């Protein structure tokens, strides 16, 4: 394909094209995005990079265990197509990804260069395209619901013409470009990049673009040290090695407040990398797990108190503990009422109130004598319990009114107590005074959520 043909393709894509990424979701779904397709794994090659290529699935499982989400109440994104990617990327760059050597350089896993490209596309790049679809969708959901979290994404080293640093697609740039072109009322955006590394990808993409304000807080002594890209940063905070919680949080709060006073965006993209964690082999900072949770709370509180929609991506983080920290931080945001979805929570509570049905154990073809004996005992116990229940009911039915005295209220109290016990699994307490209780209401497609007025000090937002 010639350069002129590449340019013609790019011109054709410059006008908004149809996309399947902007899906509609039910009001019983959280604007939390994840699919098992995110996780990368092939012959153990993913272990050759410090990045935990399965951390996204671990975050999802932790949130499920905490009963914040269920499989039916999260959003599964679709894979970004070439047409979607061409909204930002050049045709030449996408063509370069058909060479395994180029992908090996981007992912920093040299053996990938030896694999046939169809395997690289399927096992490496396809997961990245799902992440990218998730970040693009998160933009739409943030405008509809006020917030959204993509459990993956945050490939902030990739720009339109080049990838690097384990970032193959420019998902942050793509998400904003989609919003600018497709969602009414989105004219200005802010990127708050708090990954330990400089976000040189989106900085190169939005160089000299006055619609996008970039605040970047990063370790100045590590990759990528892209001096040209730094020109795009409107508020630059360069950290020293081993910066600790107190100094870090003070800097983030002060500069975030300054950024929001300087620029009023229609949406905020929050790149919430956890490679700032102490001990991270690449971030080289000394922020504790609690410091990360406090940082995320700080960002959401500052942005949401101004009623600005925010989408969060998880970006870097190169230790096995980061998945747990990300999950804990999301749970804390819910506890503090900065993320909420009434429809999803009501749906989940109704599911919890359904009594468990007696079911037989699955039969294995390799089942031995002891397993069959155990099955027989369990079935016998279940049958006896059912028999006892029927006997009790029969006895009650033969009793007179005086024998039943107050049984109706007792049953009501029993049901109420049982329901309350299940409700405690999900934080359902009313918002404390002087805190925000954000509702999660569906909005018409391609429109922005009704914006509330900025909260006065010590006042709640309705």
C-alpha positions as a LaTeX table, in Angstrom:
\begin{tabular}{lrrr}
\hline
Residue & $x$ (\AA) & $y$ (\AA) & $z$ (\AA) \\
\hline
Unk1 & 0.00 & 0.00 & 0.00 \\
Unk2 & 1.41 & 3.42 & $-0.96$ \\
Unk3 & 1.67 & 6.45 & 1.27 \\
Unk4 & $-1.06$ & 8.20 & $-0.74$ \\
Unk5 & $-3.39$ & 5.25 & $-0.20$ \\
Unk6 & $-2.65$ & 5.33 & 3.52 \\
Unk7 & $-3.47$ & 9.04 & 3.62 \\
Unk8 & $-6.72$ & 8.48 & 1.72 \\
Unk9 & $-7.79$ & 5.86 & 4.25 \\
Unk10 & $-6.99$ & 8.26 & 7.08 \\
Unk11 & $-9.10$ & 10.99 & 5.45 \\
Unk12 & $-12.03$ & 8.62 & 5.07 \\
Unk13 & $-11.81$ & 7.74 & 8.76 \\
Unk14 & $-11.60$ & 11.40 & 9.84 \\
Unk15 & $-15.38$ & 11.68 & 9.66 \\
Unk16 & $-17.26$ & 9.75 & 12.39 \\
Unk17 & $-17.79$ & 6.16 & 11.30 \\
Unk18 & $-20.23$ & 3.64 & 12.69 \\
Unk19 & $-18.94$ & 1.75 & 15.70 \\
Unk20 & $-20.13$ & $-1.13$ & 17.85 \\
Unk21 & $-18.11$ & $-0.01$ & 20.87 \\
Unk22 & $-20.72$ & 2.44 & 22.17 \\
Unk23 & $-23.12$ & $-0.19$ & 23.49 \\
Unk24 & $-26.18$ & 0.52 & 25.60 \\
Unk25 & $-26.20$ & $-0.85$ & 29.12 \\
Unk26 & $-29.01$ & $-1.61$ & 31.53 \\
Unk27 & $-29.66$ & 0.48 & 34.62 \\
Unk28 & $-28.88$ & $-2.68$ & 36.62 \\
Unk29 & $-25.27$ & $-2.61$ & 35.41 \\
Unk30 & $-22.41$ & $-0.77$ & 37.05 \\
Unk31 & $-20.34$ & 1.43 & 34.73 \\
Unk32 & $-17.46$ & $-0.91$ & 35.59 \\
Unk33 & $-15.92$ & $-2.51$ & 32.52 \\
Unk34 & $-14.14$ & $-5.85$ & 32.30 \\
Unk35 & $-13.93$ & $-8.99$ & 30.20 \\
Unk36 & $-11.75$ & $-12.10$ & 30.64 \\
Unk37 & $-10.39$ & $-11.26$ & 27.19 \\
Unk38 & $-8.23$ & $-8.62$ & 28.89 \\
Unk39 & $-5.84$ & $-11.18$ & 30.35 \\
Unk40 & $-2.72$ & $-12.09$ & 28.38 \\
Unk41 & $-1.24$ & $-15.55$ & 28.48 \\
Unk42 & 0.64 & $-17.72$ & 26.01 \\
Unk43 & 3.23 & $-20.38$ & 26.86 \\
Unk44 & 4.36 & $-18.32$ & 29.84 \\
Unk45 & 5.88 & $-15.62$ & 27.63 \\
Unk46 & 3.92 & $-12.97$ & 29.52 \\
Unk47 & 6.06 & $-13.78$ & 32.58 \\
Unk48 & 9.12 & $-12.42$ & 30.78 \\
Unk49 & 7.82 & $-8.88$ & 31.42 \\
Unk50 & 7.46 & $-7.48$ & 34.97 \\
Unk51 & 3.85 & $-6.56$ & 34.22 \\
Unk52 & 1.27 & $-8.88$ & 35.79 \\
Unk53 & $-0.66$ & $-9.73$ & 32.64 \\
Unk54 & $-3.47$ & $-11.30$ & 34.68 \\
Unk55 & $-3.99$ & $-8.53$ & 37.25 \\
Unk56 & $-7.21$ & $-7.32$ & 35.64 \\
Unk57 & $-8.92$ & $-10.65$ & 36.24 \\
Unk58 & $-7.72$ & $-10.63$ & 39.84 \\
Unk59 & $-9.21$ & $-7.17$ & 40.42 \\
Unk60 & $-12.52$ & $-8.44$ & 39.05 \\
Unk61 & $-12.47$ & $-11.51$ & 41.30 \\
Unk62 & $-11.66$ & $-9.42$ & 44.38 \\
Unk63 & $-14.61$ & $-7.12$ & 43.66 \\
Unk64 & $-16.88$ & $-10.14$ & 43.20 \\
Unk65 & $-15.70$ & $-11.66$ & 46.48 \\
Unk66 & $-16.48$ & $-8.37$ & 48.22 \\
Unk67 & $-20.00$ & $-8.54$ & 46.69 \\
Unk68 & $-19.67$ & $-5.13$ & 45.07 \\
Unk69 & $-20.35$ & $-6.59$ & 41.62 \\
Unk70 & $-21.76$ & $-9.69$ & 39.99 \\
Unk71 & $-21.07$ & $-11.09$ & 36.55 \\
Unk72 & $-24.44$ & $-9.81$ & 35.32 \\
Unk73 & $-23.94$ & $-6.31$ & 36.70 \\
Unk74 & $-20.64$ & $-5.37$ & 35.04 \\
Unk75 & $-20.18$ & $-4.29$ & 31.42 \\
Unk76 & $-18.25$ & $-6.40$ & 28.93 \\
Unk77 & $-16.70$ & $-4.31$ & 26.16 \\
Unk78 & $-16.26$ & $-5.24$ & 22.54 \\
Unk79 & $-12.96$ & $-5.47$ & 20.69 \\
Unk80 & $-11.85$ & $-2.29$ & 18.93 \\
Unk81 & $-11.81$ & $-2.83$ & 15.17 \\
Unk82 & $-9.35$ & $-1.42$ & 12.66 \\
Unk83 & $-11.92$ & 1.23 & 11.75 \\
Unk84 & $-12.13$ & 2.25 & 15.41 \\
Unk85 & $-8.34$ & 2.34 & 15.75 \\
Unk86 & $-7.94$ & 4.46 & 12.63 \\
Unk87 & $-9.77$ & 7.29 & 14.39 \\
Unk88 & $-6.34$ & 8.01 & 15.92 \\
Unk89 & $-3.72$ & 5.61 & 14.57 \\
Unk90 & $-2.16$ & 5.87 & 11.15 \\
Unk91 & $-2.73$ & 3.05 & 8.70 \\
Unk92 & 1.04 & 2.59 & 8.52 \\
Unk93 & 1.31 & 2.00 & 12.26 \\
Unk94 & $-1.42$ & $-0.63$ & 12.24 \\
Unk95 & 0.32 & $-2.28$ & 9.32 \\
Unk96 & 3.58 & $-2.30$ & 11.28 \\
Unk97 & 1.87 & $-4.34$ & 14.00 \\
Unk98 & 1.62 & $-7.21$ & 11.52 \\
Unk99 & 5.34 & $-7.75$ & 12.06 \\
Unk100 & 6.04 & $-9.70$ & 15.23 \\
Unk101 & 9.39 & $-7.97$ & 15.69 \\
Unk102 & 7.65 & $-4.63$ & 16.09 \\
Unk103 & 5.22 & $-6.06$ & 18.65 \\
Unk104 & 8.13 & $-7.61$ & 20.56 \\
Unk105 & 9.73 & $-4.18$ & 20.84 \\
Unk106 & 6.49 & $-2.57$ & 22.01 \\
Unk107 & 5.77 & $-5.23$ & 24.64 \\
Unk108 & 9.45 & $-5.50$ & 25.64 \\
Unk109 & 9.25 & $-9.30$ & 25.38 \\
Unk110 & 11.95 & $-10.31$ & 22.82 \\
Unk111 & 10.73 & $-13.94$ & 22.22 \\
Unk112 & 7.48 & $-12.54$ & 20.77 \\
Unk113 & 9.54 & $-11.69$ & 17.67 \\
Unk114 & 9.91 & $-15.42$ & 16.96 \\
Unk115 & 6.17 & $-16.14$ & 16.94 \\
Unk116 & 4.03 & $-16.20$ & 13.79 \\
Unk117 & 2.12 & $-12.95$ & 13.61 \\
Unk118 & $-1.31$ & $-14.61$ & 13.62 \\
Unk119 & $-0.47$ & $-15.94$ & 17.10 \\
Unk120 & 0.79 & $-12.51$ & 18.19 \\
Unk121 & $-2.43$ & $-10.92$ & 16.92 \\
Unk122 & $-4.60$ & $-13.42$ & 18.76 \\
Unk123 & $-2.70$ & $-13.82$ & 22.05 \\
Unk124 & $-1.13$ & $-10.37$ & 22.54 \\
Unk125 & $-2.75$ & $-7.66$ & 20.44 \\
Unk126 & $-6.32$ & $-8.93$ & 20.64 \\
Unk127 & $-6.40$ & $-8.48$ & 24.46 \\
Unk128 & $-5.02$ & $-4.96$ & 23.98 \\
Unk129 & $-7.82$ & $-4.23$ & 21.52 \\
Unk130 & $-10.40$ & $-5.33$ & 24.10 \\
Unk131 & $-8.80$ & $-3.02$ & 26.68 \\
Unk132 & $-8.98$ & $-0.21$ & 24.15 \\
Unk133 & $-12.63$ & $-0.90$ & 23.42 \\
Unk134 & $-13.23$ & $-0.78$ & 27.16 \\
Unk135 & $-11.61$ & 2.63 & 27.58 \\
Unk136 & $-13.54$ & 4.04 & 24.63 \\
Unk137 & $-16.79$ & 2.73 & 26.11 \\
Unk138 & $-15.84$ & 4.11 & 29.53 \\
Unk139 & $-15.89$ & 7.61 & 28.06 \\
Unk140 & $-19.49$ & 7.22 & 26.94 \\
Unk141 & $-20.59$ & 5.67 & 30.24 \\
Unk142 & $-18.88$ & 8.40 & 32.27 \\
Unk143 & $-20.91$ & 11.01 & 30.42 \\
Unk144 & $-24.12$ & 9.05 & 31.01 \\
Unk145 & $-23.56$ & 8.00 & 34.62 \\
Unk146 & $-21.12$ & 10.59 & 35.94 \\
Unk147 & $-18.30$ & 8.07 & 36.36 \\
Unk148 & $-16.92$ & 4.88 & 34.85 \\
Unk149 & $-14.04$ & 2.53 & 35.60 \\
Unk150 & $-12.25$ & 0.37 & 33.07 \\
Unk151 & $-10.49$ & $-2.31$ & 35.11 \\
Unk152 & $-7.89$ & $-2.37$ & 32.32 \\
Unk153 & $-6.49$ & 0.16 & 29.85 \\
Unk154 & $-4.29$ & 3.16 & 30.45 \\
Unk155 & $-1.75$ & 2.61 & 27.62 \\
Unk156 & $-0.29$ & 6.08 & 27.98 \\
Unk157 & 3.01 & 5.47 & 26.14 \\
Unk158 & 1.38 & 4.79 & 22.78 \\
Unk159 & 0.52 & 7.58 & 20.36 \\
Unk160 & $-0.90$ & 7.71 & 16.85 \\
Unk161 & 2.26 & 6.62 & 15.07 \\
Unk162 & 4.18 & 4.52 & 17.58 \\
Unk163 & 3.75 & 2.19 & 20.53 \\
Unk164 & 6.11 & 1.38 & 23.39 \\
Unk165 & 6.38 & 0.57 & 27.08 \\
Unk166 & 3.89 & $-2.33$ & 26.88 \\
Unk167 & 1.36 & $-0.01$ & 25.18 \\
Unk168 & 0.19 & $-1.03$ & 21.70 \\
Unk169 & $-2.87$ & 1.21 & 21.24 \\
Unk170 & $-3.54$ & 4.80 & 22.32 \\
Unk171 & $-6.71$ & 4.04 & 24.28 \\
Unk172 & $-6.80$ & 7.34 & 26.20 \\
Unk173 & $-6.50$ & 9.42 & 23.03 \\
Unk174 & $-9.08$ & 7.24 & 21.30 \\
Unk175 & $-11.57$ & 7.59 & 24.14 \\
Unk176 & $-11.37$ & 11.38 & 24.01 \\
Unk177 & $-11.49$ & 11.55 & 20.21 \\
Unk178 & $-14.64$ & 9.42 & 20.24 \\
Unk179 & $-16.21$ & 11.73 & 22.82 \\
Unk180 & $-15.33$ & 14.88 & 20.91 \\
Unk181 & $-16.78$ & 13.47 & 17.69 \\
Unk182 & $-19.80$ & 11.55 & 18.95 \\
Unk183 & $-21.13$ & 12.92 & 22.24 \\
Unk184 & $-22.87$ & 16.24 & 22.32 \\
Unk185 & $-21.57$ & 18.70 & 24.88 \\
Unk186 & $-18.02$ & 17.35 & 25.15 \\
Unk187 & $-15.69$ & 20.08 & 23.96 \\
Unk188 & $-12.94$ & 20.11 & 26.61 \\
Unk189 & $-11.18$ & 17.34 & 28.52 \\
Unk190 & $-8.59$ & 16.95 & 31.24 \\
Unk191 & $-6.14$ & 14.06 & 31.59 \\
Unk192 & $-4.90$ & 13.46 & 35.13 \\
Unk193 & $-2.00$ & 11.04 & 34.74 \\
Unk194 & $-0.74$ & 9.72 & 38.08 \\
Unk195 & 1.12 & 6.66 & 36.83 \\
Unk196 & 4.78 & 6.65 & 37.93 \\
Unk197 & 5.86 & 7.13 & 34.30 \\
Unk198 & 5.39 & 10.16 & 32.10 \\
Unk199 & 2.39 & 9.75 & 29.78 \\
Unk200 & 4.24 & 10.66 & 26.63 \\
Unk201 & 1.77 & 8.93 & 24.29 \\
Unk202 & $-1.31$ & 11.07 & 24.89 \\
Unk203 & 0.97 & 14.09 & 25.31 \\
Unk204 & 2.26 & 13.72 & 21.77 \\
Unk205 & $-1.26$ & 13.16 & 20.46 \\
Unk206 & $-2.62$ & 16.33 & 22.05 \\
Unk207 & 0.38 & 18.56 & 21.48 \\
Unk208 & $-0.85$ & 22.16 & 21.00 \\
Unk209 & $-4.48$ & 21.05 & 21.38 \\
Unk210 & $-6.19$ & 23.63 & 23.59 \\
Unk211 & $-9.20$ & 21.36 & 24.11 \\
Unk212 & $-7.14$ & 19.01 & 26.29 \\
Unk213 & $-5.46$ & 19.96 & 29.56 \\
Unk214 & $-2.84$ & 17.49 & 30.80 \\
Unk215 & $-1.64$ & 17.20 & 34.38 \\
Unk216 & 1.16 & 14.66 & 34.75 \\
Unk217 & 2.81 & 13.62 & 38.03 \\
Unk218 & 5.69 & 11.19 & 37.45 \\
Unk219 & 9.17 & 10.09 & 38.50 \\
Unk220 & 11.53 & 12.25 & 36.50 \\
Unk221 & 14.36 & 9.70 & 36.64 \\
Unk222 & 12.72 & 6.79 & 34.79 \\
Unk223 & 11.35 & 5.88 & 31.35 \\
Unk224 & 10.43 & 7.50 & 28.99 \\
Unk225 & 12.05 & 10.90 & 29.71 \\
Unk226 & 10.43 & 12.28 & 26.56 \\
Unk227 & 11.45 & 15.94 & 26.50 \\
Unk228 & 9.44 & 16.74 & 23.38 \\
Unk229 & 6.22 & 15.29 & 24.83 \\
Unk230 & 6.65 & 17.32 & 28.02 \\
Unk231 & 5.79 & 20.43 & 26.02 \\
Unk232 & 2.15 & 19.28 & 25.99 \\
Unk233 & 1.88 & 19.11 & 29.80 \\
Unk234 & $-0.03$ & 22.06 & 31.22 \\
Unk235 & 0.75 & 21.14 & 34.85 \\
Unk236 & 3.93 & 19.12 & 35.28 \\
Unk237 & 4.97 & 17.63 & 38.63 \\
Unk238 & 8.30 & 15.78 & 38.50 \\
Unk239 & 9.04 & 13.55 & 41.48 \\
Unk240 & 12.33 & 12.39 & 42.95 \\
Unk241 & 13.13 & 8.72 & 43.55 \\
Unk242 & 11.55 & 7.26 & 46.69 \\
Unk243 & 9.01 & 10.03 & 47.20 \\
Unk244 & 6.75 & 9.06 & 50.13 \\
Unk245 & 3.05 & 9.43 & 50.96 \\
Unk246 & 2.95 & 12.81 & 52.70 \\
Unk247 & 4.92 & 14.72 & 50.07 \\
Unk248 & 3.20 & 12.91 & 47.21 \\
Unk249 & $-0.37$ & 13.45 & 48.38 \\
Unk250 & 0.30 & 17.10 & 49.21 \\
Unk251 & 1.66 & 17.68 & 45.70 \\
Unk252 & $-1.21$ & 15.85 & 44.02 \\
Unk253 & $-3.86$ & 17.72 & 46.00 \\
Unk254 & $-2.32$ & 21.14 & 45.50 \\
Unk255 & $-1.76$ & 20.74 & 41.78 \\
Unk256 & $-5.09$ & 19.04 & 41.13 \\
Unk257 & $-6.88$ & 21.89 & 42.85 \\
Unk258 & $-4.86$ & 24.35 & 40.75 \\
Unk259 & $-5.57$ & 22.49 & 37.52 \\
Unk260 & $-9.33$ & 22.42 & 38.12 \\
Unk261 & $-9.28$ & 26.11 & 38.97 \\
Unk262 & $-7.41$ & 26.90 & 35.74 \\
Unk263 & $-9.46$ & 24.71 & 33.42 \\
Unk264 & $-13.06$ & 23.47 & 33.54 \\
Unk265 & $-13.32$ & 20.25 & 31.53 \\
Unk266 & $-16.44$ & 18.46 & 30.36 \\
Unk267 & $-14.82$ & 15.13 & 31.28 \\
Unk268 & $-11.74$ & 13.89 & 33.13 \\
Unk269 & $-9.65$ & 10.85 & 32.20 \\
Unk270 & $-7.86$ & 9.56 & 35.28 \\
Unk271 & $-4.85$ & 7.33 & 34.59 \\
Unk272 & $-4.54$ & 5.59 & 37.97 \\
Unk273 & $-1.30$ & 3.63 & 37.71 \\
Unk274 & $-0.26$ & 1.68 & 40.79 \\
Unk275 & 3.43 & 1.48 & 39.88 \\
Unk276 & 3.97 & 4.25 & 42.42 \\
Unk277 & 3.76 & 1.52 & 45.09 \\
Unk278 & 6.86 & 1.09 & 47.23 \\
Unk279 & 8.99 & $-1.75$ & 45.95 \\
Unk280 & 7.77 & $-1.49$ & 42.36 \\
Unk281 & 10.72 & $-2.52$ & 40.15 \\
Unk282 & 9.99 & 0.15 & 37.52 \\
Unk283 & 8.29 & 3.03 & 39.34 \\
Unk284 & 10.98 & 3.54 & 42.00 \\
Unk285 & 8.71 & 5.53 & 44.32 \\
Unk286 & 7.73 & 4.76 & 47.92 \\
Unk287 & 3.97 & 5.19 & 48.14 \\
Unk288 & 2.13 & 2.79 & 50.45 \\
Unk289 & $-1.03$ & 0.86 & 49.60 \\
Unk290 & $-3.02$ & 3.25 & 51.79 \\
Unk291 & $-1.38$ & 6.15 & 49.97 \\
Unk292 & $-2.75$ & 4.83 & 46.66 \\
Unk293 & $-6.23$ & 4.44 & 48.12 \\
Unk294 & $-6.05$ & 7.99 & 49.50 \\
Unk295 & $-4.83$ & 9.28 & 46.14 \\
Unk296 & $-7.75$ & 7.75 & 44.23 \\
Unk297 & $-10.21$ & 9.07 & 46.80 \\
Unk298 & $-8.64$ & 12.52 & 46.48 \\
Unk299 & $-9.01$ & 12.57 & 42.70 \\
Unk300 & $-12.62$ & 11.35 & 42.69 \\
Unk301 & $-13.66$ & 13.71 & 45.47 \\
Unk302 & $-12.12$ & 16.77 & 43.80 \\
Unk303 & $-13.57$ & 15.95 & 40.38 \\
Unk304 & $-16.99$ & 14.62 & 41.37 \\
Unk305 & $-17.61$ & 17.41 & 43.91 \\
Unk306 & $-17.53$ & 19.70 & 40.85 \\
Unk307 & $-19.97$ & 17.36 & 39.07 \\
Unk308 & $-17.45$ & 16.62 & 36.32 \\
Unk309 & $-17.75$ & 13.13 & 34.77 \\
Unk310 & $-14.66$ & 10.98 & 35.32 \\
Unk311 & $-13.42$ & 7.77 & 33.75 \\
Unk312 & $-10.64$ & 5.80 & 35.40 \\
Unk313 & $-8.18$ & 3.35 & 33.83 \\
Unk314 & $-5.74$ & 1.23 & 35.83 \\
Unk315 & $-2.54$ & 1.55 & 33.75 \\
Unk316 & 0.82 & 0.38 & 35.20 \\
Unk317 & 1.58 & $-1.63$ & 38.30 \\
Unk318 & 4.25 & $-4.34$ & 38.39 \\
Unk319 & 3.78 & $-6.20$ & 41.65 \\
Unk320 & 1.47 & $-9.07$ & 42.53 \\
Unk321 & $-0.14$ & $-6.98$ & 45.28 \\
Unk322 & $-1.39$ & $-4.24$ & 42.96 \\
Unk323 & $-4.59$ & $-6.08$ & 42.01 \\
Unk324 & $-5.65$ & $-6.24$ & 45.64 \\
Unk325 & $-4.87$ & $-2.53$ & 46.10 \\
Unk326 & $-6.88$ & $-1.52$ & 43.02 \\
Unk327 & $-9.85$ & $-3.52$ & 44.26 \\
Unk328 & $-9.57$ & $-2.06$ & 47.77 \\
Unk329 & $-9.43$ & 1.43 & 46.33 \\
Unk330 & $-12.59$ & 0.88 & 44.25 \\
Unk331 & $-14.34$ & $-0.54$ & 47.32 \\
Unk332 & $-13.29$ & 2.54 & 49.28 \\
Unk333 & $-14.71$ & 4.85 & 46.59 \\
Unk334 & $-18.00$ & 3.00 & 46.95 \\
Unk335 & $-17.90$ & 3.16 & 50.73 \\
Unk336 & $-17.32$ & 6.92 & 50.57 \\
Unk337 & $-20.24$ & 7.30 & 48.10 \\
Unk338 & $-18.15$ & 8.62 & 45.21 \\
Unk339 & $-19.25$ & 5.72 & 43.01 \\
Unk340 & $-22.78$ & 4.41 & 43.20 \\
Unk341 & $-25.38$ & 2.70 & 41.04 \\
Unk342 & $-28.79$ & 2.24 & 42.65 \\
Unk343 & $-30.09$ & $-0.03$ & 39.91 \\
Unk344 & $-27.20$ & $-2.47$ & 40.12 \\
Unk345 & $-27.20$ & $-2.56$ & 43.90 \\
Unk346 & $-30.95$ & $-3.18$ & 44.09 \\
Unk347 & $-30.65$ & $-5.95$ & 41.52 \\
Unk348 & $-27.83$ & $-7.60$ & 43.43 \\
Unk349 & $-29.67$ & $-7.39$ & 46.74 \\
Unk350 & $-32.75$ & $-9.03$ & 45.22 \\
Unk351 & $-30.56$ & $-11.87$ & 44.02 \\
Unk352 & $-29.03$ & $-12.29$ & 47.46 \\
Unk353 & $-32.49$ & $-12.65$ & 49.00 \\
Unk354 & $-33.29$ & $-15.70$ & 46.87 \\
Unk355 & $-32.92$ & $-18.82$ & 49.08 \\
Unk356 & $-30.46$ & $-21.40$ & 47.90 \\
Unk357 & $-32.05$ & $-24.43$ & 46.27 \\
Unk358 & $-31.00$ & $-27.92$ & 47.26 \\
Unk359 & $-28.95$ & $-29.27$ & 44.40 \\
Unk360 & $-27.11$ & $-32.50$ & 43.91 \\
Unk361 & $-23.35$ & $-32.54$ & 43.61 \\
Unk362 & $-21.97$ & $-32.80$ & 40.06 \\
Unk363 & $-21.07$ & $-36.35$ & 39.17 \\
Unk364 & $-17.53$ & $-36.98$ & 37.95 \\
Unk365 & $-16.77$ & $-39.84$ & 35.59 \\
Unk366 & $-13.77$ & $-40.67$ & 37.74 \\
Unk367 & $-15.85$ & $-40.72$ & 40.93 \\
Unk368 & $-14.66$ & $-43.37$ & 43.36 \\
Unk369 & $-16.31$ & $-45.35$ & 46.15 \\
Unk370 & $-15.72$ & $-42.70$ & 48.85 \\
Unk371 & $-17.16$ & $-39.94$ & 46.64 \\
Unk372 & $-20.29$ & $-41.98$ & 45.92 \\
Unk373 & $-20.68$ & $-42.73$ & 49.64 \\
Unk374 & $-20.34$ & $-39.00$ & 50.44 \\
Unk375 & $-22.96$ & $-38.16$ & 47.80 \\
Unk376 & $-25.39$ & $-40.72$ & 49.28 \\
Unk377 & $-24.97$ & $-39.24$ & 52.80 \\
Unk378 & $-25.53$ & $-35.65$ & 51.58 \\
Unk379 & $-28.65$ & $-36.62$ & 49.66 \\
Unk380 & $-29.95$ & $-38.53$ & 52.68 \\
Unk381 & $-29.40$ & $-35.50$ & 54.92 \\
Unk382 & $-31.10$ & $-33.18$ & 52.42 \\
Unk383 & $-34.11$ & $-35.48$ & 52.16 \\
Unk384 & $-34.38$ & $-35.68$ & 55.98 \\
Unk385 & $-34.26$ & $-31.85$ & 56.25 \\
Unk386 & $-37.07$ & $-31.51$ & 53.70 \\
Unk387 & $-39.10$ & $-34.18$ & 55.56 \\
Unk388 & $-38.63$ & $-32.32$ & 58.88 \\
Unk389 & $-39.78$ & $-29.05$ & 57.29 \\
Unk390 & $-42.96$ & $-30.66$ & 55.92 \\
Unk391 & $-43.67$ & $-32.29$ & 59.31 \\
Unk392 & $-43.31$ & $-28.95$ & 61.07 \\
Unk393 & $-45.63$ & $-27.24$ & 58.58 \\
Unk394 & $-48.26$ & $-29.95$ & 59.01 \\
Unk395 & $-48.12$ & $-29.56$ & 62.79 \\
Unk396 & $-48.55$ & $-25.79$ & 62.52 \\
Unk397 & $-51.57$ & $-26.13$ & 60.22 \\
Unk398 & $-53.40$ & $-28.31$ & 62.77 \\
Unk399 & $-52.86$ & $-25.78$ & 65.59 \\
Unk400 & $-55.60$ & $-23.40$ & 66.66 \\
Unk401 & $-55.42$ & $-19.59$ & 66.57 \\
Unk402 & $-54.45$ & $-19.42$ & 70.22 \\
Unk403 & $-51.53$ & $-21.76$ & 69.61 \\
Unk404 & $-50.26$ & $-19.45$ & 66.85 \\
Unk405 & $-50.34$ & $-16.32$ & 69.00 \\
Unk406 & $-48.10$ & $-13.67$ & 67.39 \\
Unk407 & $-46.64$ & $-16.06$ & 64.81 \\
Unk408 & $-47.36$ & $-13.67$ & 61.96 \\
Unk409 & $-45.34$ & $-10.86$ & 63.48 \\
Unk410 & $-42.62$ & $-13.33$ & 64.39 \\
Unk411 & $-42.36$ & $-14.40$ & 60.78 \\
Unk412 & $-42.24$ & $-10.80$ & 59.66 \\
Unk413 & $-39.47$ & $-10.04$ & 62.13 \\
Unk414 & $-37.60$ & $-13.12$ & 61.02 \\
Unk415 & $-37.81$ & $-12.11$ & 57.36 \\
Unk416 & $-36.73$ & $-8.57$ & 58.19 \\
Unk417 & $-33.74$ & $-9.79$ & 60.18 \\
Unk418 & $-32.71$ & $-12.25$ & 57.47 \\
Unk419 & $-32.97$ & $-9.58$ & 54.77 \\
Unk420 & $-30.92$ & $-7.14$ & 56.81 \\
Unk421 & $-28.22$ & $-9.71$ & 57.24 \\
Unk422 & $-27.84$ & $-10.09$ & 53.48 \\
Unk423 & $-27.99$ & $-6.37$ & 52.85 \\
Unk424 & $-24.91$ & $-5.90$ & 55.00 \\
Unk425 & $-22.82$ & $-7.62$ & 52.35 \\
Unk426 & $-23.20$ & $-4.52$ & 50.19 \\
Unk427 & $-22.77$ & $-1.11$ & 51.69 \\
Unk428 & $-26.34$ & 0.17 & 51.85 \\
Unk429 & $-26.08$ & 2.71 & 54.66 \\
Unk430 & $-27.37$ & 6.19 & 53.84 \\
Unk431 & $-24.75$ & 8.74 & 52.96 \\
Unk432 & $-23.42$ & 10.42 & 56.09 \\
Unk433 & $-24.02$ & 14.13 & 56.50 \\
Unk434 & $-21.72$ & 16.38 & 54.45 \\
Unk435 & $-20.83$ & 13.67 & 51.95 \\
Unk436 & $-21.86$ & 13.16 & 48.35 \\
Unk437 & $-24.37$ & 10.46 & 47.45 \\
Unk438 & $-24.09$ & 10.19 & 43.66 \\
Unk439 & $-27.04$ & 8.59 & 41.94 \\
Unk440 & $-26.57$ & 6.39 & 38.91 \\
Unk441 & $-29.30$ & 7.19 & 36.43 \\
Unk442 & $-29.26$ & 6.07 & 32.78 \\
Unk443 & $-29.13$ & 8.89 & 30.24 \\
Unk444 & $-30.29$ & 8.97 & 26.62 \\
Unk445 & $-27.72$ & 7.71 & 24.16 \\
Unk446 & $-24.98$ & 10.17 & 23.17 \\
Unk447 & $-26.04$ & 12.82 & 25.66 \\
Unk448 & $-24.26$ & 14.01 & 28.73 \\
Unk449 & $-25.57$ & 13.51 & 32.24 \\
Unk450 & $-27.40$ & 16.44 & 33.82 \\
Unk451 & $-24.72$ & 18.49 & 35.53 \\
Unk452 & $-25.33$ & 19.65 & 39.08 \\
Unk453 & $-24.03$ & 22.86 & 40.49 \\
Unk454 & $-20.70$ & 22.78 & 42.35 \\
Unk455 & $-21.17$ & 21.86 & 45.99 \\
Unk456 & $-20.75$ & 24.54 & 48.57 \\
Unk457 & $-18.40$ & 23.76 & 51.40 \\
Unk458 & $-19.81$ & 21.14 & 53.80 \\
Unk459 & $-22.93$ & 20.68 & 51.63 \\
Unk460 & $-24.05$ & 17.49 & 49.92 \\
Unk461 & $-24.69$ & 17.16 & 46.20 \\
Unk462 & $-28.14$ & 15.87 & 45.32 \\
\hline
\end{tabular}
